[in-house]
């Protein structure tokens, strides 16, 4: 992910995600980038109200237009189920990345 994609992702996270515990929307300054690759990013989000933390993985989908061969980034929407799936995964995750990769 490049800088513009990260900024766009953070903006979308503030607009679409809410704390699983108290339903408060996340603020931009409470979203941290943990890691990125060309197509993915791992973000940590802290809730100002209840002080819980959530982790979100975002995947970037590149769409190439035939006219002028310009590329546009499209950020896939993150659903509540996506966040719940990650939360459920992390509850049982022992921190051993080698085992899951």
SVG drawing of the C-alpha trace seen along z (x, -y; Angstrom):
<svg xmlns="http://www.w3.org/2000/svg" viewBox="-23 -12 30 36">
<polyline fill="none" stroke="black" stroke-width="0.4" points="0.0,0.0 1.3,-3.4 0.7,-6.5 -2.4,-7.6 -3.9,-4.2 -3.2,-4.2 -4.7,-7.6 -7.8,-6.5 -8.1,-3.4 -7.9,-5.2 -10.6,-7.6 -12.8,-4.7 -12.2,-3.0 -13.4,-6.1 -16.5,-6.2 -17.5,-2.5 -16.1,-0.9 -17.4,-1.2 -16.1,0.3 -17.4,3.8 -17.8,3.1 -19.6,-0.3 -20.4,-1.1 -18.5,-4.4 -16.9,-5.4 -13.1,-5.4 -11.2,-8.6 -8.4,-9.0 -5.7,-9.7 -6.6,-6.4 -5.9,-4.2 -2.4,-2.9 -0.7,-1.1 0.9,2.1 2.1,3.5 1.4,3.2 2.2,5.1 1.4,4.0 -2.2,5.1 -2.9,5.5 -2.7,3.5 -3.0,4.4 -4.5,1.6 -4.9,1.3 -7.9,-0.8 -8.3,-2.2 -11.6,-3.3 -11.6,-6.6 -14.8,-5.8 -14.2,-2.3 -10.4,-1.9 -10.8,1.4 -8.6,2.3 -9.4,3.9 -7.3,5.2 -8.4,5.0 -6.9,6.4 -7.7,4.4 -7.1,5.6 -6.7,3.2 -8.3,4.2 -6.6,2.6 -8.8,1.9 -7.2,1.1 -9.1,-1.2 -8.4,-0.5 -8.7,-4.1 -5.3,-5.8 -4.1,-2.8 -4.7,-4.6 -5.0,-2.6 -7.4,-3.4 -7.5,-2.0 -10.7,-0.7 -10.9,0.1 -13.3,3.0 -15.8,2.2 -15.2,3.8 -18.3,5.3 -19.2,5.9 -18.9,9.6 -15.3,9.1 -14.5,7.3 -16.3,10.0 -14.4,12.8 -11.1,11.1 -12.1,10.7 -13.1,14.4 -9.8,15.4 -7.7,13.3 -9.5,14.6 -8.0,18.0 -4.7,16.9 -1.6,17.8 0.7,15.4 2.4,18.1 2.4,16.7 4.6,19.5 1.9,22.0 -0.8,20.1 1.4,19.2"/>
</svg>
